[in-house]
């Protein structure tokens, strides 16, 4: 028996009328004859969800733990520390929202926009902080790589979205 047929035998569809377990490849219940409807699962994007959540968690944790570093570097970068902190906060919170929506499979045109916005804000803000840290010889990690990978994954999944 080939592997494809074995997989079909392991999967089953439960009849809504009588509860009988039927093989996945049949259209009518073998017990009562009722028409079976295959359960269609929404597309879930666990990879994108995890990247959004990881990037967002990094931004929010670094915002909380590195308040003094952000204030020092942002004065050199933007002229006002609040701008960088607002970018971190906005990208972090929107990223958590987008990650959750991707995880549950609730895709909309607004989610694509929010996801792209999160990636752009996260990439720009972490890149600026990283390069400022290199100039001042600080120890700021390359979190922008998370957002670069996230952008690549979003581009790769664009046809399924």
Phi, psi and omega per residue, in radians:
X1 nan 2.356 -3.116
X2 -1.418 2.926 -3.032
X3 -1.163 -0.585 -3.110
X4 -1.125 -0.742 3.129
X5 -1.205 -0.621 3.102
X6 -1.128 -0.672 3.112
X7 -1.116 -0.712 3.114
X8 -1.102 -0.617 -3.130
X9 -1.222 -0.598 -3.120
X10 -1.290 -0.542 3.135
X11 -1.483 2.608 3.127
X12 -2.581 2.791 3.081
X13 -2.065 2.242 3.130
X14 -1.513 2.287 3.119
X15 -1.212 2.282 3.135
X16 -1.251 -0.433 -3.082
X17 -1.443 -0.872 -3.043
X18 -2.006 -0.211 3.116
X19 1.502 0.083 -3.117
X20 -1.224 2.402 3.094
X21 -1.473 2.041 -3.126
X22 -1.922 2.662 3.029
X23 -1.044 2.679 -3.046
X24 -1.187 -0.372 -3.031
X25 -1.649 0.172 3.141
X26 -1.803 2.697 -3.104
X27 -1.770 -0.369 -3.124
X28 -2.200 2.596 -3.130
X29 -1.132 2.329 3.108
X30 -1.284 -0.247 -3.108
X31 -1.701 -0.888 -3.047
X32 -1.997 -0.187 3.104
X33 1.472 0.074 3.137
X34 -1.203 2.616 3.120
X35 -1.225 2.309 -3.141
X36 -1.663 2.440 3.039
X37 -2.009 2.224 3.123
X38 -1.212 2.432 3.108
X39 -1.379 2.107 -3.130
X40 -1.726 2.042 3.108
X41 -1.500 2.478 3.085
X42 -1.191 2.581 3.070
X43 -1.079 2.278 3.075
X44 -2.000 2.521 -3.093
X45 -2.121 1.283 -3.068
X46 -1.103 -0.647 3.139
X47 -1.092 -0.843 3.100
X48 -1.115 -0.703 3.134
X49 -1.057 -0.813 -3.122
X50 -1.147 -0.669 3.104
X51 -1.155 -0.716 3.099
X52 -1.112 -0.788 -3.115
X53 -1.172 -0.712 3.121
X54 -1.101 -0.843 3.121
X55 -1.084 -0.732 3.135
X56 -1.151 -0.749 3.110
X57 -1.084 -0.731 3.102
X58 -1.048 -0.807 -3.128
X59 -1.084 -0.797 -3.098
X60 -1.209 -0.686 3.104
X61 -1.164 -0.757 3.138
X62 -1.200 -0.535 3.080
X63 -1.119 -0.740 -3.122
X64 -1.283 -0.805 -3.026
X65 -1.449 -0.387 -3.049
X66 -2.015 0.615 -3.096
X67 -0.956 -0.770 -3.098
X68 -1.229 -0.676 3.109
X69 -1.135 -0.737 3.134
X70 -1.101 -0.723 -3.121
X71 -1.173 -0.633 3.113
X72 -1.179 -0.885 -3.065
X73 -1.236 -0.642 -3.076
X74 -1.203 -0.482 3.062
X75 -1.146 -0.618 3.105
X76 -1.295 -0.520 -3.047
X77 -1.556 -1.017 -2.938
X78 -1.875 -0.417 -3.094
X79 1.743 -0.284 3.128
X80 -2.578 2.204 -3.046
X81 -1.205 -0.460 -3.099
X82 -1.084 -0.568 -3.123
X83 -1.077 -0.875 -3.134
X84 -1.156 -0.656 -3.135
X85 -1.197 -0.656 3.089
X86 -1.160 -0.703 3.083
X87 -1.061 -0.777 3.109
X88 -1.063 -0.824 -3.100
X89 -1.133 -0.808 -3.136
X90 -1.089 -0.822 -3.134
X91 -1.146 -0.670 -3.141
X92 -1.133 -0.835 -3.113
X93 -1.233 -0.758 3.096
X94 -1.138 -0.603 3.106
X95 -1.156 -0.673 3.068
X96 -1.118 -0.727 3.098
X97 -1.088 -0.849 -3.126
X98 -1.105 -0.712 3.107
X99 -1.054 -0.736 3.109
X100 -1.126 -0.797 -3.135
X101 -1.101 -0.703 3.080
X102 -1.118 -0.692 -3.099
X103 -1.124 -0.729 -3.119
X104 -1.459 -0.128 3.078
X105 1.457 0.336 -3.140
X106 -1.628 1.586 -3.033
X107 -1.763 2.356 3.066
X108 -2.488 2.940 3.125
X109 -1.146 -0.520 3.107
X110 -1.215 -0.598 3.120
X111 -1.149 -0.667 3.085
X112 -1.087 -0.752 3.120
X113 -1.123 -0.818 3.135
X114 -1.066 -0.741 3.140
X115 -1.071 -0.805 3.120
X116 -1.108 -0.713 3.119
X117 -1.098 -0.762 3.109
X118 -1.044 -0.781 -3.120
X119 -1.124 -0.782 -3.126
X120 -1.130 -0.848 -3.134
X121 -1.100 -0.785 3.139
X122 -1.112 -0.737 -3.139
X123 -1.133 -0.813 -3.131
X124 -1.142 -0.849 -3.067
X125 -1.177 -0.723 3.129
X126 -1.265 -0.552 3.076
X127 -1.151 -0.787 3.116
X128 -1.054 -0.788 3.141
X129 -1.159 -0.663 3.122
X130 -1.125 -0.831 -3.121
X131 -1.183 -0.617 3.059
X132 -1.153 -0.639 3.096
X133 -1.156 -0.613 3.082
X134 -1.193 -0.687 -3.139
X135 -1.134 -0.723 -3.102
X136 -1.566 0.028 -3.093
X137 1.085 0.750 3.082
X138 -1.540 3.106 3.124
X139 -2.043 1.228 3.089
X140 -1.807 2.225 -3.095
X141 -1.277 2.758 -3.133
X142 -1.420 1.178 -3.124
X143 -1.186 -0.320 -3.141
X144 -1.071 -0.389 3.118
X145 -1.120 -0.646 3.092
X146 -1.016 -0.785 -3.109
X147 -1.266 -0.525 3.061
X148 -1.154 -0.771 3.091
X149 -1.141 -0.690 3.113
X150 -1.069 -0.730 3.104
X151 -1.108 -0.727 3.113
X152 -1.101 -0.753 3.126
X153 -1.139 -0.703 3.114
X154 -1.112 -0.715 3.104
X155 -1.135 -0.713 -3.124
X156 -1.147 -0.642 -3.093
X157 -1.603 0.076 -3.016
X158 -1.004 -0.575 -3.112
X159 -1.306 -0.518 3.116
X160 -1.429 -0.325 -3.079
X161 -1.298 nan nan
